[in-house]
Every structure is written in C-alpha cells, then in structure tokens.
Amino acid sequence: MARKAVYIASTEEYAGKSIVAVALALTARELGKRVGYFKPIGIESAWDLKEKILDEDVESMMKLLKLEGDPGSTLQ
C-alpha cells in the first residue's frame, strides 16, 4: 500500500496552517487512517536545557493526535 502525504504551506505567518493540519488529521483518524505529523525547524522553535529543539505546535499536535515519540530534535 502506498503512503500518502498532505503538505500544508503558506507564504504568510499565522495563516491557520496548524488548525487546518489538526482538522485534517483528526478527520483522517476518524476514518481509520494512520496519522503522523512533521514540522521543519522554524524561527519560533525554542531550545531547552538539554539542547533539544522544541516547538509548541509539535507538542500540541502530539497531544491532540495521541502520537508517541520524542517531539524534540537533538542538536548534532
């Protein structure tokens, strides 16, 4: 079975990309689809004391979609 991906992009900040992603992901899950989430490192990402990149949107999506894993990327 081929994997399918949906990319949500905008040329503007605060255009509603995250809320669209949440709505689509929750709808897909209700339809029995497997859902994941990826967000590239952005300007709004923060660094924690363990030198991991944290993003509020990623943490929120993980909670809303009940995703498991490490939401932060480790710096190399």
N, C-alpha and C positions, 0 to 999 in steps of 0.2 A: 504494500500500500504506500503510495506516495505521500510525503508530508506536504502540508500546505502552510503557507505563511501569509500573514497580513502585516503590512508595514503602514504605519500612521505617521505622517510628516506634515510639517507646516513651515512656512518661512517666517512666521510670527511667534513670539513668545506668548504664553498664556492664551493660546487659541482654542484650548479644550481637548488637546491630544490625549491626555491621561483619562479624562472622563469617557471619551469615545472608546479608548482601549478597555476600560473597566466594563462598559456596557457590552461591547462585543465579546469579551472573554467570558463574562457571566452568562450571556446568551448561549455561547458555544458549549459551555459546561452543562447548561440545562438540556441541551440537545445531545448530550452524551459524548461530546468531543473532549479530547485531551488538550489541555491548555498550558502554555508556558508564557514567560514574559522576559524580554530582554530590553535593556535601555543602555545605549552607549554612555560613556562617561561624559557628563556635561559640566557646564560652568557652575551650576548650582550644587554640584556634588561636594560633600564635606569629607574631611579626613578625621578619623578617630585616633585615639592614642596608640593603637596597635598598627598604625599606618595602613589602614584599610580605607577604601573609598566607599562612602555611604551615600545613599540617595533616598530622600524621603518618598519619592514616587515608587521606587522599587520596593521599599519596605511596606508601603501601603498596599501595593498590588499583591505582594506575597501573602499578607494577612487576608485581604478580601478574597483571593482565589485559593487560599489554604495551600499554598505552594511550600515545599520543603527545600532546604538548602541554605547556603551562605549568601546573604544579599550583598555582601561587600566583596570587592576585588582586592586582592593583596598586591601591594606595590612590589615591583621587582627591582 
